[in-house]
Amino acid sequence: MENKDVQKIAKMTIQYAKEIIKPGMSLIDLRNDLEKKMLELGADSFWYWDVGAFIFSGDETNVSISGKHYVTANKTI
């Protein structure tokens, strides 16, 4: 897969995220939905510690964390 293919998947996934994010949705469900969408669009794996989507909200939006230590927070939007 070439870079342009991966970039297209990313752009399409961001558009999909804009359509599905709703108040009350869990961050875990959002991550699962977005990673599933990327796989449906042709991604075959997630190279950075197997994290396809980093999902943050609220005070977490200004943190920087390694994929090695990333856990999606169990909270809602």
C-alpha positions as CSV (number, residue, x, y, z in Angstrom):
1,M,0.0,0.0,0.0
2,E,1.4,3.4,-0.9
3,N,1.3,6.6,1.2
4,K,-1.5,8.1,-0.9
5,D,-3.6,5.1,-0.2
6,V,-3.1,5.4,3.5
7,Q,-3.8,9.1,3.4
8,K,-7.1,8.5,1.5
9,I,-8.2,6.0,4.2
10,A,-7.3,8.6,6.9
11,K,-9.3,11.3,5.2
12,M,-12.3,9.1,4.7
13,T,-12.1,7.9,8.3
14,I,-12.1,11.5,9.5
15,Q,-15.1,12.3,7.4
16,Y,-16.8,9.2,8.8
17,A,-16.0,10.4,12.4
18,K,-17.7,13.7,11.7
19,E,-20.8,11.8,10.8
20,I,-21.0,9.4,13.7
21,I,-19.8,11.3,16.7
22,K,-22.7,12.1,19.0
23,P,-23.2,13.3,22.6
24,G,-23.3,10.3,24.9
25,M,-21.1,8.1,22.7
26,S,-18.4,6.2,24.6
27,L,-14.8,6.9,23.6
28,I,-14.2,3.2,23.5
29,D,-17.0,2.7,21.0
30,L,-15.8,5.6,18.9
31,R,-12.3,4.1,18.7
32,N,-13.7,0.7,17.8
33,D,-15.9,2.1,15.1
34,L,-13.1,4.2,13.6
35,E,-10.6,1.3,13.6
36,K,-13.3,-1.0,12.0
37,K,-13.9,1.6,9.3
38,M,-10.2,1.9,8.5
39,L,-10.0,-1.9,8.1
40,E,-13.1,-1.9,5.9
41,L,-11.5,0.8,3.8
42,G,-8.4,-1.3,3.2
43,A,-6.0,-0.9,6.1
44,D,-4.6,-4.2,7.1
45,S,-3.0,-3.3,10.4
46,F,-2.0,-0.4,12.7
47,W,1.7,0.0,12.9
48,Y,2.0,2.2,16.0
49,W,1.6,-0.2,18.9
50,D,-1.5,-1.5,17.1
51,V,-3.4,1.7,17.8
52,G,-5.5,2.9,14.8
53,A,-7.2,5.8,16.5
54,F,-6.2,7.8,19.5
55,I,-9.4,9.2,21.1
56,F,-9.2,12.0,23.6
57,S,-11.8,14.4,25.0
58,G,-12.0,17.2,27.6
59,D,-8.9,17.7,29.6
60,E,-7.2,14.9,27.8
61,T,-7.0,16.8,24.4
62,N,-3.8,18.5,25.4
63,V,-1.8,15.4,26.5
64,S,0.9,13.6,24.6
65,I,1.2,9.9,25.1
66,S,3.1,7.0,23.5
67,G,1.0,4.4,21.8
68,K,2.8,1.8,24.0
69,H,1.0,3.2,27.0
70,Y,-2.2,4.4,25.4
71,V,-5.5,3.2,26.8
72,T,-8.8,4.7,25.6
73,A,-10.6,6.4,28.5
74,N,-13.8,4.8,29.7
75,K,-15.9,7.9,29.4
76,T,-18.5,9.5,27.1
77,I,-18.5,12.5,24.8
